[in-house]
């Protein structure tokens, strides 16, 4: 926002009000269940008071939040704009394991919080069409927008650089292939599918290496799998290591079983990496078939992933097209400057209304 010459006032919320409802969490824990303390009305009222007090003596045009929680009960006479990856309702039904232990009361509070917040907003932006569609039954289309999340890696290269990288990588295709997997949740992100895909590639006669960032699978891994663990983006060394991995890989593979949005898909496109994934959740907003990768139907086998990769490798022009197409998608849509620019236009319209 500041890069667009917008004055931003930051408020970090005090969360002490959570202690008032902490016994509910302890009680649920004894039953091996869970609750979210931020969904209690008393906590939401405290957040609203803090924001209202903060905004009172400042020349604020719009209140913006990257979560609907703080602004659920806010009434400060200013337009409210949010930008999130999904509504509670979608996450509860989609990320089943993460929400499986919530109490019935906690689920009801979560839905009430989300519905109340969306009705209180002037604009509710989401990171994907999938998320917007699940918000539509709550508030309708008028205030709903789609703004994809951008890449968190620097991209100082040009389209000519991406084309050159693609040509250089093509020279080794048919002999060897490097796959990159980046994800913190090995099971949900489909780590085992990526491993099996690499094995099938090797079986077909293509020397393949799978580089894994962010996950630590249990047990021993095959010698064609290289583990890098967690790499911290907040350090220059971490950023440089990630850039090297994205730049050297031939494909980005993430057979994720559930995904609301995809910063990492934007990052892959920013480095011209053709992506292979499942068409689930918000992923199709980030990976377009034949443009910057392949979105397979959920449940497609590792053999299918391997065949898709082999097909692309067999056609130099297709590989180059996907690489350049990915960078074009990054330049036009999958970057923060573009999405934030659109967000600020929406905020300006709210302020003028």
C-alpha positions in Angstrom: 0.0 0.0 0.0 2.8 2.4 0.9 4.4 1.7 -2.5 1.2 3.2 -4.0 1.8 6.4 -1.9 -1.0 5.6 0.5 -0.7 6.6 4.1 -1.1 3.6 6.4 -1.7 3.6 10.1 -1.0 0.3 11.7 -2.8 -1.1 14.8 -1.7 -4.2 16.6 -4.6 -5.5 18.7 -4.3 -6.3 22.4 -5.6 -9.8 22.8 -6.0 -9.9 26.6 -9.7 -10.3 26.3 -9.1 -13.9 25.3 -8.3 -14.6 28.9 -11.9 -13.9 29.8 -13.1 -16.9 27.8 -10.0 -19.1 28.3 -11.9 -21.5 30.6 -14.0 -22.6 27.5 -10.8 -23.7 25.8 -9.7 -25.7 28.8 -13.1 -27.3 29.2 -13.1 -28.3 25.5 -9.6 -29.7 25.9 -10.7 -32.1 28.6 -13.1 -33.5 26.1 -10.4 -33.6 23.4 -12.3 -30.9 21.5 -11.3 -27.3 20.5 -12.8 -23.8 20.4 -11.6 -20.5 18.9 -11.4 -17.8 21.5 -11.6 -15.0 18.9 -15.1 -16.0 18.0 -16.6 -15.1 21.4 -18.7 -11.9 21.4 -16.8 -10.4 24.4 -13.5 -10.7 22.6 -14.9 -9.3 19.3 -16.4 -6.4 21.2 -13.0 -5.6 22.7 -11.3 -5.7 19.3 -14.0 -3.3 18.0 -13.5 -0.9 20.9 -9.7 -0.8 20.3 -10.2 0.0 16.6 -12.8 2.6 17.2 -10.6 4.3 19.8 -7.6 4.2 17.4 -9.6 5.6 14.5 -11.3 8.4 16.5 -8.6 10.9 16.5 -7.0 10.0 13.1 -7.9 11.1 9.6 -8.8 7.6 8.5 -10.7 7.0 5.3 -11.1 3.2 5.4 -10.5 0.5 8.0 -8.7 -2.4 6.3 -8.2 -5.9 7.8 -6.6 -9.1 6.5 -9.0 -11.0 8.8 -12.8 -10.6 9.3 -12.4 -11.2 13.0 -11.3 -7.8 14.3 -14.0 -5.9 12.4 -16.9 -8.2 13.1 -18.7 -5.8 15.5 -16.9 -2.6 14.5 -19.1 0.5 14.2 -16.8 3.6 13.7 -18.6 5.3 10.8 -15.8 4.3 8.3 -16.0 1.9 5.4 -14.6 -1.5 6.3 -12.6 -3.6 3.8 -11.3 -7.1 4.3 -9.1 -9.4 2.2 -8.8 -13.0 3.2 -8.4 -16.5 1.7 -11.8 -18.0 2.6 -14.9 -17.8 4.9 -15.1 -20.0 8.0 -17.9 -22.0 6.3 -15.7 -23.0 3.4 -12.7 -23.9 5.6 -14.9 -25.9 8.0 -16.3 -28.0 5.2 -13.1 -28.3 3.3 -10.2 -28.6 5.7 -12.0 -31.3 7.5 -9.2 -32.6 9.7 -8.3 -29.1 11.0 -11.9 -28.5 12.1 -12.9 -32.0 13.0 -12.4 -31.5 16.8 -14.3 -28.3 17.1 -17.4 -28.4 19.4 -20.8 -27.8 17.9 -21.0 -24.5 19.8 -17.6 -23.4 18.5 -18.7 -24.2 14.9 -21.9 -22.2 15.4 -19.9 -19.2 16.8 -17.5 -19.4 13.9 -20.3 -19.2 11.3 -22.0 -16.4 13.3 -18.8 -14.4 13.4 -18.1 -14.7 9.7 -21.7 -13.9 8.7 -21.8 -10.9 11.0 -18.4 -9.6 9.8 -19.3 -9.9 6.1 -22.6 -8.0 6.6 -20.6 -5.3 8.4 -18.1 -4.9 5.6 -18.3 -2.5 2.6 -16.0 -4.7 0.6 -15.0 -8.3 1.2 -12.1 -9.4 -1.1 -11.0 -13.0 -1.4 -7.9 -14.7 -2.9 -9.9 -17.0 -5.2 -13.2 -17.5 -7.1 -13.7 -20.6 -5.0 -13.7 -18.5 -1.8 -16.0 -15.9 -3.2 -18.5 -18.5 -4.3 -18.7 -19.8 -0.7 -19.2 -16.3 0.6 -22.0 -15.5 -1.9 -24.8 -17.3 0.0 -24.0 -15.1 3.0 -24.0 -11.6 1.5 -24.5 -11.8 -2.3 -22.3 -10.4 -5.0 -22.4 -6.6 -4.5 -19.5 -6.4 -2.0 -17.6 -9.5 -3.0 -14.3 -9.3 -5.1 -11.5 -11.6 -6.1 -7.9 -10.4 -5.7 -5.3 -13.1 -6.0 -2.4 -13.2 -3.6 1.0 -12.4 -5.0 4.5 -13.8 -4.8 6.6 -13.2 -1.7 9.9 -13.7 -3.5 11.8 -10.9 -5.4 11.6 -11.1 -9.1 14.1 -8.7 -10.7 14.4 -10.7 -13.9 12.7 -10.2 -17.3 10.7 -12.2 -19.7 13.9 -12.6 -21.8 15.6 -14.1 -18.7 12.8 -16.6 -18.2 12.9 -17.5 -21.9 16.7 -18.1 -21.7 16.3 -20.2 -18.5 13.7 -22.3 -20.3 16.0 -22.8 -23.3 18.9 -23.8 -21.1 16.7 -26.3 -19.2 15.3 -27.8 -22.4 18.9 -28.8 -23.3 18.9 -31.4 -20.5 15.3 -32.6 -20.9 15.0 -36.3 -21.8 18.1 -37.0 -19.6 17.2 -35.4 -16.3 14.5 -33.5 -14.5 14.4 -31.5 -11.2 11.1 -31.2 -9.4 10.5 -28.7 -6.6 7.9 -29.3 -3.8 7.3 -26.5 -1.3 4.8 -27.1 1.5 4.6 -27.3 5.3 2.0 -30.0 5.6 3.4 -33.1 3.9 0.1 -35.2 3.9 -2.3 -32.4 2.9 0.1 -31.0 0.3 0.5 -34.4 -1.4 4.1 -35.1 -0.6 3.9 -38.8 -1.1 2.3 -38.3 -4.5 5.2 -36.1 -5.5 7.7 -38.8 -4.4 5.9 -41.5 -6.3 5.8 -39.2 -9.4 9.5 -38.8 -9.2 10.0 -42.6 -8.9 7.9 -43.2 -12.0 9.9 -40.6 -13.9 13.1 -42.5 -13.0 11.5 -45.8 -14.0 10.7 -44.3 -17.4 14.4 -43.6 -17.9 14.6 -39.9 -16.9 17.0 -39.2 -14.1 14.9 -37.2 -11.6 15.5 -35.3 -8.4 12.7 -34.1 -6.1 13.7 -31.2 -3.9 11.5 -30.7 -0.8 11.2 -27.5 1.1 9.1 -27.0 4.3 8.2 -30.6 5.1 9.9 -33.4 6.9 8.3 -36.7 5.9 8.4 -39.5 8.4 10.9 -42.3 8.0 13.6 -42.7 5.4 13.2 -41.1 2.0 14.6 -42.4 -1.3 18.0 -41.1 -2.5 16.3 -39.2 -5.3 14.5 -37.0 -2.7 16.5 -34.1 -1.2 15.2 -32.5 1.9 15.8 -28.8 2.7 13.5 -28.4 5.7 12.1 -25.0 6.6 13.7 -22.0 4.9 13.0 -18.6 6.5 11.9 -15.9 4.1 12.6 -13.2 6.7 16.3 -13.6 6.2 18.3 -12.6 3.1 20.0 -16.0 3.1 16.7 -17.8 3.2 15.3 -15.7 0.3 18.4 -16.3 -1.7 18.2 -20.1 -1.1 14.6 -20.2 -2.2 15.3 -18.1 -5.3 18.1 -20.5 -6.3 15.7 -23.5 -5.8 12.9 -21.9 -7.9 15.4 -20.8 -10.6 17.1 -24.2 -11.0 14.0 -26.4 -10.9 12.3 -27.6 -14.1 8.8 -28.0 -12.6 6.9 -27.1 -9.5 4.8 -29.9 -8.2 2.3 -29.6 -5.4 -0.5 -32.3 -5.5 -2.4 -30.5 -2.7 -5.6 -32.1 -1.5 -7.0 -28.9 0.0 -5.9 -25.3 -0.7 -7.7 -22.0 -0.3 -5.2 -19.9 -2.0 -1.7 -20.1 -3.4 1.2 -17.7 -2.8 3.6 -20.5 -3.7 1.9 -20.9 -7.1 2.5 -17.2 -7.7 6.1 -17.7 -6.8 6.5 -20.6 -9.2 5.1 -18.6 -12.0 7.3 -15.6 -11.2 10.3 -17.8 -12.0 8.7 -19.4 -15.1 8.2 -22.8 -13.5 5.5 -24.9 -15.1 3.3 -26.1 -12.2 1.5 -29.5 -11.7 -1.2 -29.7 -9.1 -4.8 -30.6 -8.5 -7.8 -28.4 -9.5 -9.1 -28.0 -5.9 -10.2 -25.1 -3.8 -8.7 -21.8 -5.0 -5.9 -23.4 -7.0 -7.5 -23.0 -10.5 -7.2 -19.2 -10.0 -3.4 -19.6 -9.8 -2.7 -22.4 -12.3 -4.4 -22.3 -15.7 -4.2 -25.4 -17.8 -2.0 -24.9 -20.8 -1.0 -21.4 -19.7 1.3 -21.8 -16.7 0.9 -25.5 -15.9 -1.5 -28.4 -15.5 -4.4 -28.7 -13.0 -5.5 -32.3 -12.8 -8.8 -33.5 -11.4 -8.6 -34.3 -7.7 -7.5 -37.9 -7.1 -5.5 -38.2 -10.3 -2.7 -40.8 -9.8 1.1 -40.2 -9.6 1.3 -42.0 -13.0 -0.9 -39.3 -14.5 1.4 -36.6 -13.0 4.4 -38.4 -14.5 2.8 -38.7 -17.9 2.0 -35.0 -18.0 5.6 -34.1 -17.1 6.9 -36.4 -19.8 4.5 -35.0 -22.4 5.7 -31.4 -21.6 9.4 -32.5 -21.7 8.9 -34.1 -25.1 7.9 -30.8 -26.6 10.4 -27.9 -26.2 8.0 -25.4 -27.5 5.3 -26.4 -25.0 7.8 -26.2 -22.1 8.9 -22.7 -23.2 5.3 -21.6 -23.6 4.4 -22.7 -20.1 7.5 -21.0 -18.6 6.8 -17.7 -20.4 3.1 -18.0 -19.8 3.7 -18.4 -16.1 5.9 -15.2 -15.9 3.2 -13.3 -17.9 0.6 -14.5 -15.4 2.9 -13.2 -12.6 3.4 -9.9 -14.3 -0.3 -9.3 -15.0 -2.1 -10.9 -12.1 -0.1 -12.9 -9.6 1.8 -10.1 -7.9 1.1 -7.9 -4.9 1.4 -4.6 -6.6 -1.4 -5.3 -9.1 -3.8 -6.8 -6.5 -3.1 -4.1 -3.9 -3.6 -1.5 -6.6 -7.0 -2.9 -7.3 -7.7 -3.1 -3.6 -6.9 0.5 -3.2 -9.2 1.5 -6.0 -12.0 -0.3 -4.1 -11.1 1.5 -0.9 -11.2 4.8 -2.7 -14.6 4.1 -4.0 -15.8 3.2 -0.5 -14.3 6.4 0.9 -16.1 8.5 -1.8 -19.5 6.8 -1.3 
